[in-house]
Amino acid sequence: MFSTSTQLKHWLYGSEEELNQLRTEANQRFIRHRVTDDLDDVYDKYLSPAEEAVHTKHYESILRDFCRKFSPPMPKSVVGTAFQYFKRFYLNNSVMDFHPKHIIVTCVYLAAKVEEFNVSMQQF
């Protein structure tokens, strides 16, 4: 059953190379929409894929701290789901297009709903 599932097809990847390729394509897609002429010195004005990776790692630690300090304490399943959503989002989108601080709270709120951890907007 799992071998024919959409979860296998759309959520699992064969290697880290494939993930890095998706992140690089998202970065280049963002830049191509904004730069129409010379692409040689593009990384003087825009983030490179490696710099985007540093930003996402930084915001992953912020996401972890946000979940750790949340009251009432978040279950590990909510934290794990939020991390998966965050990482998954930046496989196909650029940090330059969507600021991570907005995506963090979106991922945590969505993960809380999916994992049935009732949180009101006032608690956020």
C-alpha positions as CSV (number, residue, x, y, z in Angstrom):
1,M,0.0,0.0,0.0
2,F,2.7,2.5,1.0
3,S,4.7,1.7,-2.2
4,T,1.9,3.2,-4.3
5,S,0.9,6.0,-1.9
6,T,1.1,9.7,-2.7
7,Q,3.0,10.2,0.6
8,L,5.9,8.2,-0.9
9,K,5.6,10.0,-4.2
10,H,5.4,13.6,-2.8
11,W,7.0,13.6,0.6
12,L,10.0,11.3,0.5
13,Y,13.2,12.0,-1.4
14,G,16.0,9.8,-2.6
15,S,19.0,11.8,-1.4
16,E,20.3,15.0,0.1
17,E,21.5,16.0,-3.4
18,E,17.9,16.0,-4.6
19,L,16.9,18.3,-1.7
20,N,19.7,20.7,-2.4
21,Q,18.8,20.8,-6.0
22,L,15.2,21.8,-5.1
23,R,16.5,24.6,-2.8
24,T,18.8,25.8,-5.5
25,E,16.0,25.8,-8.1
26,A,13.8,27.9,-5.7
27,N,16.6,30.4,-5.3
28,Q,17.2,30.7,-9.0
29,R,13.5,31.0,-9.7
30,F,13.3,33.9,-7.3
31,I,16.3,35.6,-8.9
32,R,15.1,35.0,-12.5
33,H,11.8,36.8,-11.8
34,R,13.7,39.9,-10.7
35,V,16.8,40.0,-12.9
36,T,16.3,40.2,-16.6
37,D,19.8,41.0,-17.9
38,D,23.2,40.0,-16.6
39,L,23.2,37.1,-14.2
40,D,27.0,37.1,-13.5
41,D,27.1,39.3,-10.4
42,V,23.6,38.4,-9.2
43,Y,24.9,37.1,-5.8
44,D,26.2,40.6,-5.0
45,K,22.6,41.7,-4.6
46,Y,20.8,38.4,-3.7
47,L,21.4,35.6,-1.4
48,S,23.1,32.5,-2.7
49,P,21.7,29.0,-1.9
50,A,24.3,28.5,0.8
51,E,23.4,31.8,2.4
52,E,19.7,30.8,2.3
53,A,20.6,27.6,4.1
54,V,22.3,29.6,6.9
55,H,19.2,31.7,7.3
56,T,16.9,28.7,7.5
57,K,19.1,27.0,10.0
58,H,19.0,30.2,12.1
59,Y,15.3,30.3,12.0
60,E,15.0,26.6,12.8
61,S,16.6,27.4,16.1
62,I,14.2,30.3,16.6
63,L,11.3,27.8,15.8
64,R,12.7,25.4,18.4
65,D,13.0,28.1,21.1
66,F,9.5,29.4,20.3
67,C,8.0,25.9,20.8
68,R,10.1,25.3,23.9
69,K,8.9,28.6,25.6
70,F,5.3,28.2,24.6
71,S,2.8,27.9,27.4
72,P,1.1,25.4,27.7
73,P,4.1,23.1,26.7
74,M,3.8,21.8,23.1
75,P,3.9,18.1,22.5
76,K,6.9,16.8,20.6
77,S,4.6,15.7,17.8
78,V,3.6,19.4,17.2
79,V,7.2,20.5,17.2
80,G,8.2,17.8,14.8
81,T,5.3,18.5,12.5
82,A,6.1,22.3,12.6
83,F,9.7,21.5,11.6
84,Q,8.6,19.3,8.7
85,Y,6.3,22.0,7.4
86,F,9.0,24.7,7.7
87,K,11.7,22.6,6.0
88,R,9.2,21.5,3.3
89,F,8.1,25.0,2.6
90,Y,11.7,26.2,1.9
91,L,12.3,23.3,-0.5
92,N,10.1,25.1,-3.1
93,N,10.2,28.7,-1.9
94,S,13.0,31.2,-1.3
95,V,13.9,32.9,2.0
96,M,14.0,36.1,-0.1
97,D,10.4,35.7,-1.1
98,F,8.8,34.7,2.2
99,H,10.3,35.9,5.5
100,P,10.9,32.9,7.9
101,K,9.5,34.7,10.9
102,H,6.1,34.7,9.2
103,I,6.4,31.1,8.1
104,I,7.5,29.9,11.6
105,V,4.3,31.0,13.3
106,T,2.2,29.7,10.4
107,C,3.9,26.3,10.6
108,V,3.5,26.1,14.3
109,Y,-0.1,27.1,14.2
110,L,-0.9,24.7,11.4
111,A,1.0,21.9,13.2
112,A,-1.0,22.5,16.4
113,K,-4.2,22.2,14.5
114,V,-3.2,19.1,12.6
115,E,-1.9,17.4,15.7
116,E,-5.0,18.4,17.6
117,F,-3.2,20.6,20.2
118,N,-5.8,23.3,20.8
119,V,-4.3,26.8,20.7
120,S,-6.2,30.0,20.5
121,M,-5.0,33.0,18.5
122,Q,-4.7,34.9,21.8
123,Q,-2.1,32.4,23.0
124,F,0.0,33.1,19.9
